[in-house]
Amino acid sequence: MRSRGWSGRWPASDEEAITRILDAADELVADNDSVLRIADVARVLGVTRQTVYRYFPGTEALLVASAMRAADGFIDQLAEHVRGLTDPVAAMVESVSFAVERLAGDRQFENLLTTRQNGDRTTSLTSETAMTFARTILHRFDIDWQQHGFEEIDELAELSLRTMHSILLDPGQPAREGVALRRFVARWLGPAILYPRLARAVDAITAPGEPVSPLSPMRC
């Protein structure tokens, strides 16, 4: 790999280049509360904006990647916290609640959730980068997703991210925590998690030749 600039210190690989870009983004986020700009990252690294764009298509992708990298330790804690939970409702309710409790007040995640890009919208927690990360997390759980009716888990990953995002942005007055938080998440997220299993059970009792049930399994 050959890139322009880098203040005379050429990265030995694409992986090193990505690491240095993320390091620069982290420094900028830590030093000020202004909107992160690709131009500022490029200036810190001594490269052109095009060099940064080679690895990250935009500021949103850079912010998400930075926050997700910072969350590595948290993800390990989460996987350990729900280890042994084989029921999808129990695991998802606990994982979402645990994430809300641990990430509330985290500066980097608050920046990710509230920073506006292009002057009019906040960074999406359901971008492809975030979704890929969420799928990876769900696959670390001790759950046989297919056994519970999930042919795919994309929609479950998205719904979980949206639930966590909403509660982190507006935790309520007063903010729910502990048992109250878990009961709230279970009441509204639980039925959605049970749906594929219910749909499969309904289809199993449909007589041959009858119209397909409106509850026929959906890809989740």
For each residue, the residues with C-beta under 8 A, 3 or more apart:
1: 11 13 14 17
2: 10
3: 6 10 11 17 47 51 54
4: 47 48 51
5: 45 46 47 48 51
6: 3 9 10 11 20 45 46 47
7: 45 46
8: 46
9: 6
10: 2 3 6
11: 1 3 6 14 16 17 20
12: 16
13: 1 16 17
14: 1 11 17 18 55
15: 18 19
16: 11 12 13 19 20
17: 1 3 11 13 14 20 21 55
18: 14 15 21 22 55
19: 15 16 22 23
20: 6 11 16 17 23 24 45
21: 17 18 24 25 41 45 52 55 56 62
22: 18 19 25 26 62 65 66 69
23: 19 20 26 27
24: 20 21 27 28 41 44 45
25: 21 22 28 29 36 41 62 63 66
26: 22 23 29 30 66 70 108
27: 23 24 30 31 44
28: 24 25 31 32 36 40 41 44
29: 25 26 32 36 66 107 108 111
30: 26 27 107
31: 27 28
32: 28 29
33: 111
34:
35: 59 115 116 117
36: 25 28 29 40 41 59 62 63 115
37: 40 41 59
38: 41 42 49 52 53 56 58 59 62
39: 42 43 49
40: 28 36 37 43 44
41: 21 24 25 28 36 37 38 44 45 52 62
42: 38 39 45 47 48 49 51 52
43: 39 40 46
44: 24 27 28 40 41
45: 5 6 7 20 21 24 41 42 51 52
46: 5 6 7 8 43
47: 3 4 5 6 42 51 52
48: 4 5 42 51 52
49: 38 39 42 52 53
50: 53 54
51: 3 4 5 42 45 47 48 54 55
52: 21 38 41 42 45 47 48 49 55 56 62
53: 38 49 50 56 57 58
54: 3 50 51
55: 14 17 18 21 51 52
56: 21 38 52 53 59 61 62 65
57: 53 61
58: 38 53 61 62 117
59: 35 36 37 38 56 62 63 117
60: 63 64 117 123 124 127
61: 56 57 58 64 65 127 129
62: 21 22 25 36 38 41 52 56 58 59 65 66
63: 25 36 59 60 66 67 111 112 115 117 123
64: 60 61 67 68 112 123 124 125 127 129 130
65: 22 56 61 62 68 69 129
66: 22 25 26 29 62 63 69 70 108
67: 63 64 70 71 108 109 111 112
68: 64 65 71 72 129 130 133
69: 22 65 66 72
70: 26 66 67 108
71: 67 68 74 75 109
72: 68 69 75 76
73: 76 77
74: 71 77 78 99 102 103
75: 71 72 78 79 137 140
76: 72 73 79 80
77: 73 74 80 81 102
78: 74 75 81 82 95 98 99 102 137
79: 75 76 82 83 137 140 141
80: 76 77 83
81: 77 78 94 95 98
82: 78 79 85 91 94 95 98 141 142
83: 79 80 142
84: 142
85: 82 90 91 94 141 142 143
86: 91 142 143 144
87: 90 91 143
88: 91 92 143 145 148 150 193
89: 92 93 186 190 193 194
90: 85 87 93 94
91: 82 85 86 87 88 94 95 141 142 143
92: 88 89 95 96 156 160 189 193
93: 89 90 96 97 182 185 186 189 190
94: 81 82 85 90 91 97 98 182
95: 78 81 82 91 92 98 99 137 141 160
96: 92 93 99 100 160 163 164 167 185 189
97: 93 94 100 101 181 182 185
98: 78 81 82 94 95 101 102
99: 74 78 95 96 102 103 164
100: 96 97 103 104 164 167 168 171 181
101: 97 98 104 177 181
102: 74 77 78 98 99 106
103: 74 99 100 106 109 164 168
104: 100 101 168 171 175
105: 110
106: 102 103 109 110
107: 29 30 110 111
108: 26 29 66 67 70 111 112
109: 67 71 103 106 112 113 168
110: 105 106 107 113 114
111: 29 33 63 67 107 108 114 115
112: 63 64 67 108 109 115 123 125
113: 109 110 122 123 125 165 168 169
114: 110 111 122 169
115: 35 36 63 111 112 122 123
116: 35 119 120 121 122
117: 35 58 59 60 63 121 122 123
118: 121
119: 116
120: 116
121: 116 117 118
122: 113 114 115 116 117
123: 60 63 64 112 113 115 117 127
124: 60 64 127 130
125: 64 112 113 130 161 162 164 165
126: 130 131 158 161 162
127: 60 61 64 123 124 130 131
128: 131 132
129: 61 64 65 68 132 133
130: 64 68 124 125 126 127 133 134 161
131: 126 127 128 134 135 154 157 158 161
132: 128 129 135 136
133: 68 129 130 136 137
134: 130 131 137 138 157 158 160 161
135: 131 132 138 139 153 154 157
136: 132 133 139 140
137: 75 78 79 95 133 134 140 141 157
138: 134 135 141 143 145 153 156 157 160
139: 135 136 153
140: 75 79 136 137
141: 79 82 85 91 95 137 138
142: 82 83 84 85 86 91
143: 85 86 87 88 91 138 148
144: 86 147 148
145: 88 138 148 150 153
146: 149 150 151
147: 144
148: 88 143 144 145 196 197
149: 146 195 196 197 199 200 217 220
150: 88 145 146 153 156 196 220
151: 146 217 219 220
152: 155 219 220
153: 135 138 139 145 150 156 157 220
154: 131 135 157 158 219 220
155: 152 158 159 218 219 220
156: 92 138 150 153 159 160 192 193 220
157: 131 134 135 137 138 153 154 160 161
158: 126 131 134 154 155 161 162
159: 155 156 162 163 189 192
160: 92 95 96 134 138 156 157 163 164 189
161: 125 126 130 131 134 157 158 164 165
162: 125 126 158 159 165 166
163: 96 159 160 166 167 185 188 189
164: 96 99 100 103 125 160 161 167 168
165: 113 125 161 162 168 169
166: 162 163 169 170
167: 96 100 163 164 170 171 172 176 181 185
168: 100 103 104 109 113 164 165 171
169: 113 114 165 166
170: 166 167
171: 100 104 167 168 175 176
172: 167 175 176
173:
174:
175: 104 171 172
176: 167 171 172 180 181 184
177: 101 180 181
178: 181 182
179: 182 183
180: 176 177 183 184
181: 97 100 101 167 176 177 178 184 185
182: 93 94 97 178 179 185 186
183: 179 180 186 187
184: 176 180 181 187 188
185: 93 96 97 163 167 181 182 188 189 190
186: 89 93 182 183 189 190
187: 183 184 190
188: 163 184 185 191 192
189: 92 93 96 159 160 163 185 186 192 193
190: 89 93 185 186 187 193 194
191: 188 194 195
192: 156 159 188 189 195
193: 88 89 92 156 189 190
194: 89 190 191 197 198
195: 149 191 192 198 199 218 220
196: 148 149 150 199 200 217 218 220
197: 148 149 194 200 201
198: 194 195 201 202 215
199: 149 195 196 202 203 213 215 216 217 218
200: 149 196 197 203 204 217
201: 197 198 204 205
202: 198 199 205 206 213 215 216
203: 199 200 206 212 213 215 216 217
204: 200 201
205: 201 202
206: 202 203 210 212 213
207: 210
208:
209:
210: 206 207
211:
212: 203 206 216
213: 199 202 203 206 216
214:
215: 198 199 202 203
216: 199 202 203 212 213
217: 149 151 196 199 200 203
218: 155 195 196 199
219: 151 152 154 155
220: 149 150 151 152 153 154 155 156 195 196
